[in-house]
């Protein structure tokens, strides 16, 4: 079906046909898996049924898809498969800023069995949630500012809590905004986690982009730690010494997770140096602190999983974004009647290299090499900006520039003298309003933290408070 764009933002339902490896029928017997460990936490699924088989051949299957489109982006959502983002295309350069898997090819790695790679999956109230392969309700809403929102939601059956996600596209902005509402409808406290799980295409030119203050990354439960981005020790039983850049997909040969130890920045992303394009996730780091990468690894094992999960679309990694936690499997509380809300932004960007700071409005890059500074600025909407490179209050470079999602400002500035990077500040202003700035951090990095230690035996714990908190965390 050819769909014209009579409005700045269009939203519509459409039947799409996707080659699909069908899953088997759910087990009719209830599974009381109280002692099953899944993703480091409880693998309980009751009253959800378990599916334990997937067909070996694919057939064309119709799905009801919901599309959002403006001048810059085209988004496809699949309410029949957990309400996931199945496709997110930057129309200005033809770049799929999330991994677009053109086949539905489940593997039995989900909490209740079937799970598919690609797109953006939303994990709640448990990782690879039991409804990740099940239909959710949806509604299309028109807003007064010309934006359109697709609301998707469910009352999950394990704890009876309610989750809603509103996917909004604005007329003149090249990003997808996701407004999340989580609500405890019950009379008792409930635990939950929320990790948005965007997958991205990877190759030898791919780099994960963590904020510049991330100097250490940690495994699940903080059981192991590595320096970052240059790993110098053994991590996931692989020796990276004397130094390996583990932000590069090509350098990680084994299945590996890492989560940022700490960051005061609001972004996480990636950059394909060959395509000169990437994706950014932007959210308030006080509410959404979790910044994670997962890969099957660039090796024989990883390629076997590529074949298991897709037919033609190749390898991917996941750049996961966690709300109210910086690590898995840590959970948060929802008290009776409590609601938590937060917003996540997913946006493409281009040409500027790996950014050092980002907001929903702009992404900035500043790289200093000897007597030269590379300046890169991308804007997610058309706007006239003033770009300043300053040193101790002196303006070294100033440019008035009309930017849009179709363009970016890149410039190499010759410095008047050999200045340390920390003496420079890159600022972007809209009129007199500063949109964003970045000053390079000190070269000297703090020591990496130690890995988490197991709780001491109860006989060695002196206070009841510490006993209670250790038991609660373990539970």
C-alpha positions in Angstrom: 0.0 0.0 0.0 1.4 3.4 -1.0 0.7 6.0 1.8 1.0 9.7 0.9 1.7 12.2 3.6 -1.1 14.8 3.7 -0.1 15.9 7.2 3.2 16.7 8.9 2.8 13.5 10.9 0.8 10.5 9.8 -0.3 7.5 11.9 -2.1 4.6 10.5 -2.7 0.9 10.7 -1.7 -1.4 7.9 -1.6 -5.2 7.3 2.0 -6.2 6.6 3.3 -9.6 5.5 6.4 -10.9 7.3 8.1 -14.3 6.7 7.6 -16.0 10.0 8.9 -19.2 11.8 5.7 -20.1 13.7 6.0 -21.1 17.4 4.4 -24.3 18.8 1.3 -24.4 21.0 1.7 -23.4 24.7 2.0 -26.2 27.3 -1.4 -26.7 28.8 0.1 -27.5 32.2 0.9 -24.6 34.5 4.6 -24.1 35.2 5.4 -23.3 38.8 9.0 -22.5 38.2 9.7 -20.9 41.6 13.3 -22.0 41.8 14.2 -21.4 38.1 16.9 -18.7 37.7 16.5 -16.5 34.7 18.7 -13.5 33.8 20.0 -13.6 37.4 16.6 -13.4 39.0 13.5 -15.5 39.4 12.2 -17.3 36.4 8.7 -17.6 37.7 6.1 -17.2 34.8 2.8 -18.5 36.2 0.1 -17.9 35.1 1.7 -17.5 31.7 2.1 -20.7 29.7 5.5 -21.9 28.3 6.2 -22.5 24.6 8.9 -24.9 23.9 9.1 -25.3 20.1 9.7 -23.3 16.9 9.1 -24.4 13.3 12.0 -25.1 11.1 10.5 -23.5 8.0 9.0 -20.1 7.5 5.7 -19.0 5.9 4.4 -15.6 5.0 2.2 -14.3 7.9 0.1 -11.1 8.0 0.5 -8.7 11.0 -1.4 -5.6 12.0 1.3 -2.9 12.1 1.0 0.7 13.2 3.1 3.3 11.4 4.2 6.7 12.4 5.8 9.0 9.8 7.0 12.5 9.3 9.3 14.2 6.9 12.4 12.6 8.5 11.4 9.3 10.1 9.3 6.2 9.4 8.5 4.0 12.3 6.8 0.6 12.3 5.3 -0.8 15.5 4.0 -4.4 16.0 1.3 -4.5 18.7 0.9 -8.3 18.0 4.5 -8.9 19.2 4.7 -7.1 22.5 4.3 -3.6 21.1 7.8 -3.5 19.9 9.4 -1.1 17.5 10.1 -3.3 14.5 11.5 -0.7 12.2 12.9 2.8 12.6 14.2 4.4 9.4 16.0 7.8 8.9 14.5 8.8 5.6 17.1 11.5 5.0 19.9 9.0 4.4 18.1 5.6 4.2 19.7 4.5 7.5 17.9 2.0 9.8 18.9 3.4 13.2 17.6 0.3 14.9 18.3 -3.2 13.6 15.6 -4.1 11.0 15.1 -7.9 11.0 13.0 -8.7 8.0 12.0 -12.1 9.3 10.3 -13.2 12.5 12.6 -16.0 13.6 12.1 -16.8 17.3 14.6 -18.5 19.6 13.6 -20.0 23.0 15.5 -17.5 25.1 12.5 -15.5 26.4 11.0 -15.8 29.9 8.1 -17.7 28.5 9.9 -19.2 25.5 9.8 -17.3 22.1 11.9 -14.2 21.7 13.0 -12.3 18.6 16.0 -10.1 17.8 15.9 -6.6 16.3 13.9 -3.4 16.7 13.3 -2.1 20.2 12.0 -4.5 22.8 10.5 -3.3 26.1 11.4 -5.5 29.1 8.9 -5.2 32.0 8.2 -6.2 34.8 10.9 -8.8 34.2 13.6 -9.2 31.5 12.5 -10.5 28.1 9.0 -10.1 29.5 6.6 -13.0 29.2 4.4 -11.0 26.8 7.3 -10.1 24.5 5.8 -12.4 21.9 2.1 -11.7 22.7 -0.4 -9.0 21.5 -0.9 -5.8 23.4 -3.7 -3.2 23.1 -3.1 0.0 21.2 -4.7 3.3 20.4 -3.8 6.2 18.1 -4.0 9.7 19.5 -3.9 13.0 17.7 -2.3 15.9 19.7 -3.0 19.6 19.5 0.6 20.4 18.5 0.3 18.3 15.4 2.1 15.3 16.9 0.6 11.8 16.9 1.0 9.2 19.7 0.5 5.5 19.6 -0.4 4.2 23.0 0.3 0.6 23.8 -0.2 -1.2 27.1 -1.2 -4.2 29.1 -2.0 -5.4 32.6 0.6 -8.1 33.0 -0.7 -11.3 34.5 2.0 -12.2 37.0 1.7 -9.3 39.4 -1.3 -7.5 37.9 0.6 -4.2 37.4 -0.2 -2.0 34.5 2.3 -0.6 31.9 1.7 2.0 29.1 4.1 3.3 26.5 3.2 6.3 24.3 5.2 6.5 21.0 5.1 10.1 19.8 6.4 11.6 16.5 6.4 15.4 16.2 6.0 17.3 12.9 9.5 18.8 12.7 11.7 16.6 14.9 13.8 13.6 13.9 13.3 11.5 17.0 10.9 9.0 18.5 9.7 10.0 22.0 8.5 7.2 24.3 6.5 8.2 27.4 6.3 5.3 29.9 3.8 4.9 32.7 4.0 2.0 35.2 1.3 1.6 37.8 0.8 -0.8 40.7 -2.9 -1.6 40.8 -2.6 -4.0 43.7 -2.8 -3.6 47.5 0.8 -4.9 48.1 4.2 -3.6 47.0 5.5 -5.1 43.7 8.9 -5.2 42.1 9.7 -4.4 38.5 12.4 -3.5 36.1 12.3 -1.6 32.8 15.0 -1.9 30.2 14.3 -0.6 26.7 16.3 -2.9 24.4 17.2 -1.4 21.1 19.2 -3.6 18.7 21.5 -2.0 16.1 23.3 -3.3 13.0 27.0 -4.0 13.5 30.1 -4.5 11.3 33.8 -3.9 11.5 33.1 -0.1 11.4 30.7 -0.1 14.4 31.5 1.6 17.7 29.3 1.8 20.9 29.3 5.3 22.2 29.1 5.6 26.0 29.4 9.0 27.7 33.0 10.3 28.2 32.8 9.9 32.0 32.3 6.1 31.7 35.7 4.7 32.7 34.5 1.3 34.0 31.9 -1.2 33.0 30.4 -4.1 35.0 28.9 -7.5 34.4 25.4 -8.6 35.6 25.1 -8.2 39.4 28.4 -6.2 39.2 30.2 -9.6 39.6 33.1 -8.5 37.3 34.5 -5.2 36.2 36.6 -3.9 33.3 38.2 -0.5 32.5 36.6 1.2 29.5 36.8 1.8 26.6 40.3 0.3 26.6 40.1 -3.0 28.5 43.4 -4.2 29.9 42.6 -7.3 31.8 40.5 -10.5 31.6 36.7 -10.0 31.2 34.3 -12.8 30.3 37.3 -15.1 30.5 39.0 -13.3 27.6 42.3 -11.6 28.0 42.3 -8.1 26.5 45.7 -7.1 27.8 47.8 -5.1 27.1 44.8 -3.0 25.9 41.8 -3.5 23.6 39.0 -1.1 22.6 35.9 -3.0 23.7 33.6 -0.2 22.3 34.3 -1.8 18.9 32.2 -4.8 18.0 35.1 -6.3 15.9 37.2 -6.6 19.1 34.9 -8.7 21.2 35.1 -12.4 20.3 32.9 -13.9 23.0 29.3 -13.3 24.3 29.7 -10.2 26.5 27.6 -7.9 28.6 28.7 -4.7 30.1 26.9 -1.9 32.0 28.3 1.6 32.7 29.5 1.8 36.3 28.3 5.4 36.5 27.5 8.4 34.3 26.3 11.9 34.8 25.4 12.3 31.2 21.9 11.7 29.6 22.9 9.7 26.5 24.0 6.4 25.1 24.5 5.5 21.5 26.5 4.1 18.6 28.2 5.2 15.4 28.9 3.4 12.2 32.1 5.0 10.9 31.6 3.5 7.4 28.0 4.9 7.0 28.8 8.0 9.1 25.5 7.5 10.9 24.3 6.2 14.3 21.6 6.1 17.0 21.3 7.9 20.3 19.2 7.2 23.3 18.5 10.3 25.5 16.9 10.3 28.9 17.2 11.9 32.3 20.1 9.9 33.9 18.6 10.4 37.4 15.5 8.3 36.2 17.1 6.2 33.5 20.7 5.6 34.6 21.2 2.1 33.0 23.6 2.1 30.0 24.4 -1.4 28.7 25.9 -3.3 25.7 25.2 -6.9 24.9 26.8 -8.9 22.1 26.8 -12.5 21.1 30.4 -11.9 20.1 32.3 -11.5 16.8 33.2 -15.1 16.6 31.9 -18.6 15.5 29.5 -18.7 18.5 28.1 -15.3 17.7 27.7 -16.1 14.0 25.8 -19.2 14.9 23.3 -17.1 16.9 23.1 -14.7 14.0 21.9 -17.6 11.8 19.5 -18.7 14.6 17.8 -15.3 14.8 17.8 -14.0 11.2 18.0 -15.2 7.7 19.7 -12.3 5.9 20.2 -9.3 8.2 23.4 -10.2 9.8 24.8 -9.5 13.3 23.5 -7.0 15.8 24.2 -5.8 19.3 21.8 -4.5 22.0 22.3 -1.1 23.6 20.0 -1.3 26.6 18.6 1.6 28.6 17.5 0.9 32.2 15.1 2.9 34.3 15.6 3.2 38.0 18.6 0.9 38.0 22.1 0.9 36.5 22.5 -2.9 36.5 20.8 -6.2 36.0 19.1 -8.0 37.6 18.4 -5.2 40.1 14.7 -4.4 40.5 12.8 -1.4 41.9 9.7 -1.0 43.9 6.2 0.1 43.0 4.2 0.6 46.2 0.4 0.1 46.3 -1.2 2.7 44.1 2.1 4.1 43.0 2.8 5.2 39.4 6.2 5.9 37.9 6.7 8.0 34.7 9.7 8.7 32.6 10.6 9.6 29.0 13.0 8.0 26.5 14.2 9.5 23.2 15.6 7.4 20.3 17.1 9.5 17.5 19.4 9.0 14.5 22.3 11.3 13.8 25.0 11.6 11.2 28.4 12.8 10.0 29.8 14.2 13.3 31.5 11.1 14.6 30.9 9.6 18.1 29.3 12.4 20.2 30.6 13.6 23.5 27.3 15.0 24.7 23.7 14.8 23.5 20.2 16.0 24.2 17.0 15.6 22.3 17.9 18.8 20.5 21.5 18.5 19.5 24.5 16.1 19.5 28.1 17.4 19.9 31.5 16.1 19.1 34.8 17.7 20.1 38.1 15.9 19.3 41.4 17.6 20.0 44.6 16.3 18.2 47.7 18.4 18.7 47.0 21.9 17.5 43.7 21.1 15.9 40.1 20.6 17.1 37.4 18.8 15.3 33.9 20.3 15.9 30.8 18.4 15.0 27.2 19.5 15.7 24.0 17.7 14.7 20.4 19.1 15.3 17.3 16.9 15.5 15.1 19.7 14.1 15.5 22.7 11.7 17.0 25.6 13.7 19.4 28.5 13.4 22.2 28.0 15.9 25.4 29.7 17.0 28.3 27.4 17.5 31.2 28.6 19.7 34.5 27.0 20.6 36.0 28.9 23.6 39.1 28.8 25.7 39.2 30.6 29.0 36.4 32.9 27.7 38.1 33.7 24.4 36.2 32.7 21.3 38.4 30.6 19.0 35.7 29.7 16.5 32.2 31.0 15.9 29.7 30.0 13.3 26.1 30.9 12.6 24.6 27.9 10.9 21.2 26.7 9.8 21.0 23.0 10.8 18.4 20.4 10.2 18.2 16.6 10.5 19.4 16.4 6.9 22.7 18.3 7.6 25.4 18.6 10.2 28.1 21.1 10.9 31.7 19.7 10.8 34.7 21.9 11.0 38.4 21.5 11.9 39.7 24.5 13.8 43.4 25.3 14.0 44.1 26.4 17.6 46.2 29.5 18.2 48.5 27.6 20.5 48.9 24.1 21.8 46.1 23.9 24.3 45.1 21.0 26.5 41.6 19.6 25.5 40.3 20.5 29.0 40.9 24.2 28.2 38.2 24.1 25.5 34.5 24.3 25.6 32.1 23.7 22.7 28.8 25.5 23.1 25.6 25.6 20.9 23.2 28.4 21.3 19.7 29.1 19.9 19.5 32.9 20.2 20.6 33.5 23.8 19.6 30.1 25.0 22.4 27.5 25.4 21.1 24.2 24.0 24.1 22.1 25.0 27.8 22.4 25.8 30.8 20.1 26.4 34.2 20.5 28.1 36.5 17.5 27.8 37.1 15.7 31.1 40.5 15.2 32.7 42.8 12.6 31.1 43.5 11.1 34.4 40.7 8.6 35.2 39.8 7.4 38.7 40.5 3.8 39.7 37.9 1.3 38.6 35.7 0.0 41.3 36.0 -3.5 42.8 33.4 -6.1 41.7 30.6 -6.8 44.1 31.2 -9.2 46.9 28.8 -11.9 48.0 26.9 -11.2 51.2 28.7 -12.4 54.4 27.3 -15.4 56.2 24.5 -14.3 58.6 26.7 -15.3 61.6 29.2 -12.6 60.6 26.6 -9.8 60.3 26.2 -7.8 63.4 22.9 -5.8 62.9 19.4 -6.9 62.1 19.1 -4.0 59.5 22.1 -5.4 57.5 20.7 -8.9 57.7 17.3 -7.7 56.4 18.8 -5.6 53.6 21.0 -8.5 52.4 18.1 -10.9 52.5 15.8 -8.5 50.6 18.5 -7.9 47.9 19.0 -11.7 47.5 15.3 -12.3 47.3 
